[in-house]
Structure formats: C-alpha cells, structure tokens
Amino acid sequence: MHNNTTRPLAAFRPRTLLACLWAALALPGLAHAQSQDPAASPVAAQMYTLRDVGSLEQQFAAVERAGIASVELVGDQGVVAEEMNALLAEHELSVSSSHVPLDDLRHDLDDVVAFHRAIGNDTLVIPYLAEDERPDSAEGWRALGEEIGGLASRLAEDDMRLAYHNHDFEMRTFDGRTALEILLEAAGPEVMGEVDLAWVARGGQDPAEYLEHFDGRLFAIHAKDNAPAGTAEDQRGFAIIGQGVLDWDELLPAAREAGAEVYVIEHDQPKDAQAVLTEGNRFLEAALSAQAD
C-alpha cells in the first residue's frame, strides 16, 4: 500500500543551497527533459521503497548510489516544487511518474497538476484503492473505470497522462475477466497500465500471459519479486527482483513486447532498501541489455 506519509526535509547543506538557486533559474520541465534522453536507462526507483530511509535528500542519495537516474515519486513527497527541483538537480535525477491517490485527483486536481508541471512530470499513477473504494461487481468496476477515464481526459488537456497500478484484488474475476481488465476497458485508451507483476502472480494470474492484455497501453511494470512460499515473512514475502520465484527471462521480453516504457524497482517492506535498489538495478540493467542484443 502506498501513501503520502513522508519525513521532514533535512536541513540544507551548502551545496543544496546552491542547487536551490540553480533550480530557481532552471527552465520548467528540466527533470522530464532529462528523462527523454534516448540513451537514458528505462529503470526507475519507486520512492515508497525508501520511505524509512531518513530525509528525502537521503532517499535521493540512495537512488543515486544505486546508479539509478530516475524516480517514481509518492505524491509531492512533502516538499514544494522548488525544493523538489533542487534535490533532483543535486542528485542528477529525473522523474518518470508519481503515485497520486484517487481522492487527490478527484478533489485537488488543479494543485496536483500545478506541482507536477513545475517539476517536469507528465505521468500520474493511481496507486491503490482502500477497501471501501473497491467495487464488488463488474458494474462497479466499470463505473470506476469511466470515472478514471474522465480524469484522464481532463489531464490530457494539460498534456499529462494517467495510469493505474494494480495489487492482487484487481485480479478478481467476473465472468472470466479480471476487475482490472474491466476497469481499463471502461476507462478507454487514455488510461495506461502500470502492472505490478508480483501482485498479479499473488492474485492467481500468470504475469507473462497477463501482460498480453496491455499491448500498446503499458506505461510501466513494477519490478519486484515474490520470495519462495514461507520465506521472507518479515518482508511480506517479497524479494529483490531476480532473487525470487518469478521468471524474468519470460517476463522482461513480455513487458517489452507490450510496450513498457519504464521498469520501476519496488519493494513493499524491504529489510535493506539500498540493496533492493542497487542489486535490483544491476540485475535489470544486465537483463535488459542482454535482451536488446
């Protein structure tokens, strides 16, 4: 589950103050312009993984140490756009996307758009539905999809995109179709998928086969793994990508075939968040490079 709870920003170091001055003069959209470099890696770090690693500056430093150049934010991370741009510049990071709760999109859309335009991010992702927000029928999922499609249309007016991130509960089936399939069909092509493959597997679906439903509208995958049954219980049964039971030799080509733009490293309850990013990035860079050869 993702939320917007963040720790206070640490006191600025001198070089951070210089970065602030630089960011104030920077052209809008610099972070996103960096992410559009054709040579840039498609790997990003989901900041939820780092939520217990000190300040936001310390979290960005961990991403930088891992050799990852892009982040998927959790909302606004508790800072204003100027501070965000300064920290991104200091650690040479771009923004691939941000997880924004559905309620914020419903009730605070203008402010959400203003913040993300200011930091150069054009992709918002609905990350999670609380239990009382989850429909219990196909009709309910269809209605929710139509609502989300309407939000995507409003965002498109500001040249922004909307995606939806799944857990296991969207794998529930209604007449042979999953809730996520029903939602996305009703939402229309403007809403893309951010498919969390570990949760797809936990929901009883074959992740590689499931990616076939997203041909042409797959924004990203969440790159994490499931540990063998009965292990890593202190980490909610998750593992660093490549160190669990999912078949990445099958999954990564399937993701590429479906059009994945970004591979977002995540772990819901990591024992060692730095290792999740460093070892996960090493695995992904090697696997994606081999796939491209």
N, C-alpha and C positions, 0 to 999 in steps of 0.2 A: 504494500500500500504506500502511496506517495502522499506527502502533504507539504505544506508550505512552512513548516516549522524550521527556522534557521537560527544559527547563533549570531551574536553581535559581531560586526566587522571589527577586526583587531585595529589597534592604534596604527596609524600610518607610519611606515619607515620613511626616511628621506627620499629613497628612490621611488616610493609610492607617491609621494607628493609631486615629484617631477612628472610621474606618469599621469597624475590628475591634470596637471597643467597641459600636458600634451593632448590628453583626451578632450579637454575643453576646446582645443583648436582643431581637433580631427574632423574630417568630413563625416556626415551622417552615413551610417551603413558600412563603416570600415570593417567591422567584425564579419559581416556577411560577405563583403567583397573578398576577404581573405579566404573564406570557406569556398569560394567559387574558383580558386586556383585549380586548374585541371590536374596539376601534379600533386595536389594535397591528398593525404590519406583519407579514406572514407570512414575511418574509425573515430568514434566519439566516446566520451565518458559521461554516463548518467550521474549527475551530482547527488542523487539520493544515496548512492553507494558511499559517499563521503560525508554524510550528514553528521557523523560523530567525530570528524577529524578537525577539531579546532575551529578557527575562523574561516570565513570564505577565502581570505588570502591564502591561508594554509592549505585549504582544499584545492585551490587552483594550482598551488605549488606542487601538490601531489600529482595532479594531472600532468603538469609539465615534466616532472621527474620520470613519469611513466612513458614519456615520449609520445604522448597523445596531444594533438594540436586543436581539438575541437571538444566542446562540451554541450550536453543537453541539460539545460537548467531545470530547476524546480521553481516555477513561478518567477518572481523577481529576486529570489534568494535573500530577501530582506534588505536590499540596498536600492538606492536611486540609480537612475540610468548613468549619471556622470561617474559615480563610484564604480559601477559595473564596467563601464568602458575603460576606466583607468586600470582596473585589475586585469581585465582581458589583455590590454596592451602590455602591462608589466610582464605577464606570463606568456605572451605571444599565443593567445588562444582565440579561436573564433567560436561562434555559437551556431550549432546545427539546428537547434529547435529548443522548445521549452514545454514542460508539462504544466498545463494550466487547468485547474479544476473547472468542471462544468458550471458550477454556480458562479464562478468569476466571469465566465463567458456570458452567462445569462444576465448578470446584474451589473457588471463593471466592464463591459466590452471596450468602451472608448478609452478608459485608462490602461487596460491591458494592451490595446493596440498602440497607444502612445509610447508606452515603455519599450515595447519590443521593436517598434520602428526606430526609436532612439538608439538602440544597441545593435541595429542592423539584422535582427532576426525576423524571418518571414514565415516561420512554420511553428504553429501551436499544436499541442497534442493533448487530447483529453486522456488523463492518466488512469482514472479509477472511478468506479461508482460505489458509493456507500450502499449497504444492504437495502436501505429503504428507497434507494433510487433505482434498483434493479427490477425491470419488468418481470412478471411471472407468466407471460403469454407471448405468443408470436405477435399478436396485435400490439401489445405494449412495446415490444422491441421495434416494431415498425414505426410506431408513433414517435418513439425516441429518435430513431434514425431520421425521420422527417424534420424533427426539431433541429437536430445537429446539422442536417443539410442546409437549413435556413441560416444557421450561424455561419456555415462555410461560405454561403453566398454573400453574407454581409462582410466577412473578412476579405473575400475576393475583391470587393470594391476598394480595399486598401492594399491590394496586391499581396495579400497574406494567404497562407494555406492552413487547412485544419486536418489533423489526423486523429486516429483513435487507437489507443493502446489497450490490449486485452489482458485479462487474467484467466483463470480457469472457468469462472462462472459463465463467461460468454460462449463456452463450448457446449453448454446445454443445448439439446436438440429439440426441435419442434417439427414433427412430420419429416424427419430426416435432414433438416437444415439447422445449423447452429445459430444461436442468437446473434453472433457477430455477423454472419452472412446476411441474416435478415436485416439487421441494423444498417449495414453498409449499402445493401441494395436500395433500401428506402432513402438513405441519405443522398444517394446519387454520386456521380463520379468525382465531384469536387472534394469529397471526404476520402482521405487516403488511410491506409492501414499502417500501423506500427506494431508488428507482430512479435510478441514475446513467446519465443519458441519453447522455452522451458514450461511456461504456463499452458501452452497448447498441449504439450505432452501430458501434463498433470491433469488436464481436462479430458483425457482419453482419446485425443485425436493424434493421427500421425503427422508430425510437424512438416515433413517434406511434402507430403501429399496436400496438406492444408494450404501451403504457400501457393498452390496452383489456383486458388480462388482469388489471388491478388494480382494476377498478371496485368501490368500496366498501372496499378494504383497502390504499389507497395512503397511507402516512403522509407521505412527502415525496419530492421529487425533488432530486437533486444538480444544481445549476445551474452547469454549466461547458460549455465548447465545445471542439470539435476544430478546430485550425488547418488550413489547406489542406495537402494532402499535400506533404511535402518541406520544410515550413517549421516554424519554432519548434522545431527539433530539440533545442535546449538547454533547452526546457521540456517535453520528452517529447511534443511535438506538440499540446499543449493550448493553448487560448486563453481569454481573458476572455469570459464569456457575452455574446453579441451581436456578437462580433468574429471569430467563426469561421464554420464552414460549416453548422452546424445551423440548421434552420428554426424559429425560436422563435415566429413567427406561427402556426405549426401546433402546436408542442409545448406552449406555455403553455395554450391552450384545451383540449388533450387532457388535460393534467395536472389542470386544474380539473375537467373532466368526470369524471375518475377519482377525484376527491375529495381531491387533495393538500392537506394542511394547512400544510406548510412548504416553502419554496423555499430550499435550503441552498447558498450560494455556496461553491465549492471550486475549487482548482487544485492539481494534484499536485506541480508543480515550478515555482513562479512565479518570474519574474525580478524582479517588483515586486509583492509581496504586498499592499501598500497600494492599488495601482492595481486589483488584482483585486477587492478589496472595494468600493472607492469607485466605480469605473466600473461594476462589476457591479451594485451596489445601485442606482445611478442608472438603469441600463438596465431592471432588473427592476421598480422602482417605477413607471417610466413605462409599461412594457408591461402590468403588472398593472392599473394604473389605467385605461388605455385599454380593456382587456378588460372591466373592470367597468362602463364607461359604456354 
